[in-house]
Amino acid sequence: MKQIVFVLLGVLIPALASAQANRVKPDTTVMREMTIQSVEVIPSAGNVKGMLLMDMDIQYELEGAVDNMYNFKYALAEKQFKSLRRRYPQHPLPYFLMGLSQWWKIVPTNIQTLKYDDLFFAYMDTTIQKAEKLYDADEKNFEAAFFLSAANGFAARLHSERSNWRKATVASKRALEYLEAAKAGNGLSPEFLFGEALFNYYSVWIHENYKMLRPVLAFFPNGDKRLGIKQLRHVANSGFYTGTEAKFFLMKIYANEEGNMEAALELAKDLAIKYPNNAYFQRFYARSLFVQGHFTLAERVSLDILNKLDQQMPGYEAVSGRYASYILAYINQNKYRDYQKAKAYYQNAIMFAEMSNERDSGYFANSYLNLARIAKQEKDLKAAKRYYSIVEETTEKKSAANKEAKAFIKANKRI
């Protein structure tokens, strides 16, 4: 969620600075007029001829390519995207889709891998250049505004992850500026509603969770969390290009912000079934099943993840291995009481956490914690003390795990 917070901040802070510099108090009436339109709004004007986003023939042609991209069959997807580029070299759509394909090569690694960055930014920059030409020729071209908002928004997300704060600020500010222009297409296609729905939800979420920013938010358009979720559901059910992205965000919102794990599980299941080779969707599904106690299914999905990782399938890397190994370790420890398997899977979870530079993750510390408990149960107190020492080093002092580790170490000083 860090990148969402920063991207919005990147827009808010320049807006506030500008208002203060010019000693202008925002007109609340104007701000209300800038708030989110409803799903039912129909644009009063606009010629949609030549807009590829709403070309049903193009959608029919690209349906398999978009599915291939989300199913991590990148080469097949990009072959079709490049075919579209040959026919429409001046349109931003094929370049945006190529950039989105690079983005989904980065996502499964928890945004850690850098090897796709240059190509991702190159495609998004080209998308912006192509869209700017269309927008300069006609400022009522809300399709061009959509691509300008979307490409800048995606670029801002990755810039913020890379701590490129200045670039993230500029890109996010531009994304919101063009989002206003893109709203003219809301009633024609759900694609145009996606960015607005995200802003509608997260602008309120930031207000609720970051009190220090509330004075800044006063200078900004109002949001509406409930409407944002409603809009995201509409896009998820109806969007062709943005439908899966909307489901992706809804899934995370339900799980991480709203605490609605049943809704998150339903979305995760739909995505994992439709895209069985998408490592991110599959591990999110496994985790959702695990958290809600559906151990049999969680075990099945986790074993499939490790099998695909062994086959070196695209997207199946250390992060997915850590999730799957921990789930299988816990199930073998607590359901089957097979401590040998449990220990092996916990060691795998630790290995994958170290491979992905995530020693600070809960999976890493909890794997050592459970290894310590198993060792203690097996009367191997030396091993237990060794594991507890790592737990003490890697957990917060006031946490239950840290207190448990300290108590054991104190009681077994002579070992």
C-alpha positions as CSV (number, residue, x, y, z in Angstrom):
1,M,0.0,0.0,0.0
2,K,3.1,2.2,0.3
3,Q,3.0,3.2,-3.3
4,I,-0.7,4.1,-3.3
5,V,-0.1,6.4,-0.4
6,F,2.8,8.1,-2.0
7,V,1.3,8.4,-5.4
8,L,-1.7,10.3,-3.9
9,L,0.7,12.3,-1.8
10,G,2.6,13.2,-4.8
11,V,-0.5,14.9,-6.1
12,L,-1.6,16.4,-2.8
13,I,1.6,18.1,-1.8
14,P,2.1,20.1,-5.1
15,A,-1.5,21.1,-5.0
16,L,-1.2,22.4,-1.5
17,A,2.1,24.2,-2.2
18,S,0.5,25.9,-5.2
19,A,-2.5,27.0,-3.2
20,Q,-0.3,28.5,-0.5
21,A,2.0,30.2,-2.8
22,N,-0.8,32.0,-4.6
23,R,-2.7,32.6,-1.3
24,V,-5.8,31.1,-2.9
25,K,-8.4,29.4,-0.7
26,P,-10.0,26.5,-2.6
27,D,-13.6,27.1,-3.7
28,T,-15.6,24.2,-2.0
29,T,-18.3,24.5,-4.7
30,V,-15.7,23.8,-7.4
31,M,-14.2,21.0,-5.4
32,R,-17.6,19.3,-5.2
33,E,-18.0,19.6,-8.9
34,M,-14.7,17.8,-9.3
35,T,-15.8,14.8,-7.2
36,I,-16.4,11.4,-8.6
37,Q,-19.2,10.9,-11.1
38,S,-21.5,8.0,-10.7
39,V,-21.4,4.9,-12.9
40,E,-24.5,6.0,-14.7
41,V,-23.1,9.3,-16.0
42,I,-23.2,9.6,-19.8
43,P,-20.9,12.0,-21.6
44,S,-22.7,14.9,-23.1
45,A,-20.3,15.0,-26.1
46,G,-17.5,13.2,-27.8
47,N,-16.8,11.4,-31.0
48,V,-15.9,7.8,-30.3
49,K,-15.0,6.9,-33.9
50,G,-11.5,5.5,-34.0
51,M,-11.2,4.9,-30.3
52,L,-9.6,1.4,-30.0
53,L,-10.7,1.0,-26.4
54,M,-14.3,0.7,-27.4
55,D,-13.7,-1.2,-30.7
56,M,-15.4,-4.6,-30.1
57,D,-13.5,-6.2,-33.0
58,I,-10.2,-5.2,-31.4
59,Q,-11.5,-6.6,-28.1
60,Y,-12.5,-9.9,-29.7
61,E,-9.1,-10.1,-31.4
62,L,-7.2,-9.3,-28.2
63,E,-9.2,-11.4,-25.8
64,G,-6.8,-14.3,-26.0
65,A,-3.8,-12.1,-25.8
66,V,-5.0,-10.3,-22.6
67,D,-5.7,-13.7,-21.0
68,N,-2.3,-15.0,-22.0
69,M,-0.7,-11.9,-20.4
70,Y,-2.4,-12.5,-17.0
71,N,-1.7,-16.2,-17.3
72,F,2.0,-15.4,-17.7
73,K,2.3,-16.6,-21.2
74,Y,4.1,-13.4,-22.1
75,A,5.6,-14.3,-25.4
76,L,2.2,-15.3,-26.9
77,A,0.5,-12.1,-25.5
78,E,3.3,-9.8,-26.7
79,K,3.2,-11.3,-30.2
80,Q,-0.4,-10.2,-30.6
81,F,0.3,-6.8,-29.0
82,K,3.1,-6.2,-31.5
83,S,0.7,-7.2,-34.3
84,L,-1.7,-4.5,-33.1
85,R,1.2,-2.0,-33.0
86,R,2.1,-2.8,-36.7
87,R,-1.5,-1.8,-37.7
88,Y,-1.9,1.1,-35.3
89,P,1.7,2.5,-34.8
90,Q,0.4,5.9,-33.8
91,H,-2.1,4.7,-31.2
92,P,-1.1,4.4,-27.5
93,L,-3.0,1.1,-26.8
94,P,-0.5,-1.4,-28.1
95,Y,2.4,0.3,-26.3
96,F,0.4,0.5,-23.0
97,L,-0.4,-3.3,-23.3
98,M,3.3,-4.0,-23.9
99,G,4.1,-2.0,-20.8
100,L,1.5,-3.7,-18.8
101,S,3.0,-7.0,-19.8
102,Q,6.4,-5.9,-18.3
103,W,4.5,-4.8,-15.2
104,W,3.2,-8.3,-14.6
105,K,6.6,-9.7,-14.9
106,I,7.6,-7.5,-11.9
107,V,4.5,-8.1,-9.7
108,P,5.2,-11.7,-8.7
109,T,8.5,-10.7,-7.1
110,N,6.8,-8.3,-4.7
111,I,8.1,-5.5,-7.1
112,Q,11.7,-6.4,-6.2
113,T,13.1,-7.3,-9.6
114,L,14.7,-4.5,-11.6
115,K,15.4,-6.2,-14.9
116,Y,12.2,-5.2,-16.5
117,D,12.2,-1.6,-15.4
118,D,13.8,0.0,-18.4
119,L,11.5,-1.7,-20.9
120,F,8.5,-1.0,-18.7
121,F,9.3,2.8,-18.5
122,A,10.1,2.9,-22.2
123,Y,6.7,1.5,-23.2
124,M,4.9,3.8,-20.8
125,D,6.9,6.8,-22.0
126,T,5.9,5.9,-25.6
127,T,2.3,5.5,-24.5
128,I,2.4,9.0,-23.1
129,Q,4.0,10.4,-26.3
130,K,1.4,8.8,-28.6
131,A,-1.5,9.9,-26.3
132,E,-0.1,13.4,-26.0
133,K,-0.3,13.9,-29.8
134,L,-3.9,12.8,-29.8
135,Y,-4.8,15.0,-26.9
136,D,-3.0,18.0,-28.3
137,A,-5.0,17.6,-31.5
138,D,-8.3,17.3,-29.5
139,E,-8.5,18.1,-25.8
140,K,-12.0,16.4,-25.8
141,N,-10.3,13.1,-26.7
142,F,-11.1,11.3,-23.5
143,E,-9.5,8.1,-24.7
144,A,-6.2,9.9,-25.0
145,A,-6.7,11.3,-21.5
146,F,-7.3,7.8,-20.3
147,F,-4.0,6.6,-21.6
148,L,-2.2,9.6,-20.2
149,S,-3.7,9.0,-16.8
150,A,-3.1,5.3,-16.8
151,A,0.5,5.4,-18.1
152,N,1.5,8.1,-15.7
153,G,-0.2,6.3,-12.9
154,F,1.6,3.0,-13.5
155,A,4.9,4.9,-13.9
156,A,4.3,6.7,-10.6
157,R,3.7,3.4,-8.9
158,L,7.0,1.9,-10.0
159,H,8.9,5.2,-9.4
160,S,7.7,5.3,-5.8
161,E,8.7,1.6,-5.3
162,R,12.2,2.6,-6.5
163,S,12.3,5.6,-4.2
164,N,12.4,8.0,-7.3
165,W,10.3,10.5,-5.4
166,R,10.6,13.4,-7.8
167,K,9.6,11.4,-10.8
168,A,6.8,9.7,-8.9
169,T,5.5,13.1,-7.8
170,V,5.5,14.5,-11.3
171,A,3.9,11.4,-12.8
172,S,1.2,11.1,-10.2
173,K,0.2,14.8,-10.6
174,R,-0.1,14.3,-14.3
175,A,-2.1,11.1,-13.8
176,L,-4.7,12.9,-11.8
177,E,-4.9,15.9,-14.1
178,Y,-5.7,13.7,-17.0
179,L,-8.1,11.6,-14.9
180,E,-10.4,14.6,-14.8
181,A,-10.5,14.7,-18.6
182,A,-11.0,11.0,-18.9
183,K,-14.1,11.1,-16.8
184,A,-16.0,12.2,-19.9
185,G,-15.9,8.5,-21.1
186,N,-17.4,7.0,-17.9
187,G,-20.8,6.4,-19.4
188,L,-19.5,4.8,-22.5
189,S,-17.0,2.2,-21.2
190,P,-16.1,0.9,-17.8
191,E,-12.4,1.3,-18.7
192,F,-12.6,5.0,-18.1
193,L,-13.9,4.5,-14.5
194,F,-11.0,2.4,-13.2
195,G,-8.5,5.2,-12.1
196,E,-11.3,7.3,-10.7
197,A,-12.6,4.4,-8.6
198,L,-9.1,3.9,-7.1
199,F,-8.8,7.5,-6.3
200,N,-12.4,7.6,-4.8
201,Y,-11.5,4.7,-2.4
202,Y,-7.9,5.5,-1.4
203,S,-8.3,9.3,-0.9
204,V,-10.8,8.5,1.9
205,W,-8.7,5.6,3.1
206,I,-5.7,7.9,3.5
207,H,-7.9,10.4,5.4
208,E,-8.9,7.6,7.8
209,N,-5.5,6.1,8.3
210,Y,-3.1,9.1,8.1
211,K,-4.4,11.9,10.4
212,M,-1.4,14.1,9.8
213,L,-2.5,14.4,6.1
214,R,-6.0,15.6,6.7
215,P,-5.2,19.3,6.4
216,V,-3.7,18.5,3.0
217,L,-6.7,16.5,1.9
218,A,-8.9,19.5,2.5
219,F,-7.4,21.1,-0.7
220,F,-8.4,18.0,-2.7
221,P,-11.5,16.6,-4.3
222,N,-13.7,14.6,-2.0
223,G,-13.7,10.8,-2.3
224,D,-16.2,8.1,-1.4
225,K,-15.0,4.7,-0.3
226,R,-18.3,2.9,-0.8
227,L,-18.8,4.4,-4.2
228,G,-15.2,3.5,-5.0
229,I,-15.8,-0.1,-4.2
230,K,-19.1,0.0,-6.2
231,Q,-17.2,1.4,-9.2
232,L,-14.4,-1.1,-8.9
233,R,-17.0,-3.9,-8.9
234,H,-18.6,-2.4,-12.0
235,V,-15.2,-2.3,-13.8
236,A,-14.3,-5.8,-12.5
237,N,-17.5,-7.2,-14.0
238,S,-17.6,-5.2,-17.2
239,G,-14.1,-4.0,-18.1
240,F,-12.1,-5.7,-20.9
241,Y,-8.7,-4.1,-20.4
242,T,-9.1,-3.0,-16.8
243,G,-11.4,-5.7,-15.5
244,T,-8.6,-8.0,-14.1
245,E,-6.8,-5.0,-12.6
246,A,-10.0,-4.0,-10.9
247,K,-10.4,-7.5,-9.4
248,F,-6.7,-7.4,-8.4
249,F,-7.3,-4.2,-6.4
250,L,-10.6,-5.3,-5.0
251,M,-9.1,-8.5,-3.8
252,K,-6.4,-6.6,-1.9
253,I,-8.8,-4.0,-0.6
254,Y,-11.2,-6.6,0.8
255,A,-8.3,-8.6,2.4
256,N,-6.1,-5.8,3.7
257,E,-8.3,-2.8,4.3
258,E,-11.9,-3.9,4.7
259,G,-11.3,-7.2,6.5
260,N,-13.8,-9.0,4.3
261,M,-11.8,-12.2,3.8
262,E,-14.8,-14.1,2.3
263,A,-15.1,-11.5,-0.5
264,A,-11.3,-11.5,-1.0
265,L,-11.3,-15.3,-1.2
266,E,-14.1,-15.3,-3.8
267,L,-12.1,-13.0,-6.0
268,A,-8.9,-14.8,-5.4
269,K,-10.6,-18.1,-6.4
270,D,-12.0,-16.6,-9.6
271,L,-8.6,-15.1,-10.6
272,A,-6.7,-18.3,-9.8
273,I,-9.1,-20.5,-11.7
274,K,-9.1,-18.2,-14.7
275,Y,-5.4,-17.7,-14.7
276,P,-3.9,-20.9,-13.1
277,N,-0.3,-20.0,-14.1
278,N,-0.4,-16.5,-12.5
279,A,1.9,-17.0,-9.5
280,Y,0.5,-13.9,-7.7
281,F,-3.1,-14.9,-8.0
282,Q,-2.4,-18.5,-7.1
283,R,-0.4,-17.6,-3.9
284,F,-3.0,-15.0,-2.9
285,Y,-5.6,-17.8,-3.3
286,A,-3.5,-20.2,-1.2
287,R,-3.1,-17.6,1.5
288,S,-6.8,-16.7,1.6
289,L,-7.7,-20.4,1.9
290,F,-5.1,-20.9,4.6
291,V,-6.2,-17.9,6.7
292,Q,-9.8,-19.1,6.6
293,G,-9.0,-22.6,7.6
294,H,-9.6,-24.4,4.3
295,F,-6.5,-26.5,4.8
296,T,-7.2,-29.2,2.2
297,L,-7.6,-26.8,-0.7
298,A,-4.7,-24.6,0.6
299,E,-2.5,-27.7,0.7
300,R,-3.4,-28.6,-2.9
301,V,-2.8,-25.2,-4.2
302,S,0.5,-24.8,-2.3
303,L,1.8,-28.1,-3.7
304,D,0.9,-27.0,-7.2
305,I,2.9,-23.7,-6.6
306,L,6.0,-25.6,-5.5
307,N,5.7,-27.9,-8.5
308,K,5.5,-25.0,-10.9
309,L,8.4,-23.4,-9.1
310,D,10.5,-26.6,-9.6
311,Q,9.5,-26.4,-13.3
312,Q,10.8,-22.8,-13.4
313,M,7.6,-21.5,-14.8
314,P,7.4,-17.8,-15.4
315,G,6.6,-15.8,-12.3
316,Y,7.1,-18.7,-9.9
317,E,10.0,-17.4,-7.8
318,A,11.2,-17.3,-4.2
319,V,8.2,-15.2,-3.0
320,S,5.7,-17.8,-4.1
321,G,7.9,-20.5,-2.7
322,R,7.9,-18.9,0.7
323,Y,4.1,-18.6,0.9
324,A,3.6,-22.2,-0.3
325,S,6.3,-23.7,1.9
326,Y,5.0,-22.0,5.1
327,I,1.4,-23.1,4.5
328,L,2.5,-26.7,3.9
329,A,4.8,-26.6,7.0
330,Y,2.0,-25.3,9.2
331,I,-0.5,-27.9,7.9
332,N,1.9,-30.8,8.4
333,Q,2.7,-29.5,11.9
334,N,-0.8,-28.9,13.1
335,K,-3.1,-31.1,11.0
336,Y,-1.0,-34.2,10.2
337,R,1.5,-34.0,13.1
338,D,4.2,-34.9,10.6
339,Y,7.0,-33.0,12.2
340,Q,9.7,-34.2,9.8
341,K,7.8,-32.8,6.8
342,A,6.9,-29.7,8.8
343,K,10.5,-29.0,9.6
344,A,11.6,-29.5,6.0
345,Y,8.9,-27.1,4.7
346,Y,9.8,-24.5,7.4
347,Q,13.4,-24.7,6.3
348,N,12.3,-24.1,2.7
349,A,10.2,-21.1,3.8
350,I,13.3,-19.7,5.5
351,M,15.5,-20.3,2.4
352,F,13.0,-18.7,0.1
353,A,12.6,-15.7,2.5
354,E,16.4,-15.2,2.4
355,M,16.5,-15.6,-1.4
356,S,13.9,-12.8,-1.8
357,N,15.6,-10.6,0.8
358,E,12.6,-10.8,3.1
359,R,14.0,-11.8,6.5
360,D,11.8,-9.2,8.1
361,S,8.6,-11.0,6.9
362,G,6.4,-12.8,9.3
363,Y,6.9,-16.0,7.4
364,F,10.7,-15.9,8.2
365,A,10.3,-15.3,12.0
366,N,7.3,-17.6,12.4
367,S,9.1,-20.4,10.6
368,Y,11.9,-20.2,13.2
369,L,9.3,-19.9,16.0
370,N,7.6,-23.1,14.9
371,L,10.9,-24.9,14.4
372,A,11.8,-23.9,18.0
373,R,8.5,-25.3,19.3
374,I,8.9,-28.6,17.4
375,A,12.5,-28.9,18.7
376,K,11.2,-28.2,22.2
377,Q,8.5,-30.8,21.8
378,E,11.1,-33.3,20.6
379,K,13.3,-32.5,23.6
380,D,16.1,-31.1,21.4
381,L,16.7,-28.1,23.6
382,K,19.9,-27.0,21.9
383,A,18.1,-26.7,18.6
384,A,15.2,-25.0,20.3
385,K,17.5,-22.4,21.8
386,R,19.2,-21.7,18.5
387,Y,15.9,-21.2,16.8
388,Y,14.5,-19.0,19.6
389,S,17.7,-16.8,19.4
390,I,16.9,-16.0,15.8
391,V,13.2,-15.3,16.8
392,E,14.4,-12.9,19.5
393,E,16.6,-11.1,17.0
394,T,14.0,-10.7,14.2
395,T,10.8,-9.9,16.1
396,E,9.6,-6.7,17.9
397,K,10.4,-6.7,21.6
398,K,6.8,-6.4,22.7
399,S,5.5,-9.2,20.5
400,A,4.3,-12.5,21.9
401,A,6.9,-14.4,19.8
402,N,9.7,-12.3,21.2
403,K,8.5,-12.7,24.8
404,E,8.3,-16.5,24.2
405,A,11.8,-16.6,22.9
406,K,13.2,-14.6,25.7
407,A,11.5,-16.7,28.3
408,F,12.9,-20.0,26.9
409,I,16.4,-18.6,26.5
410,K,16.3,-17.3,30.1
411,A,15.1,-20.6,31.4
412,N,17.8,-22.5,29.5
413,K,20.9,-20.4,30.0
414,R,23.1,-23.4,30.7
415,I,22.3,-25.2,27.5
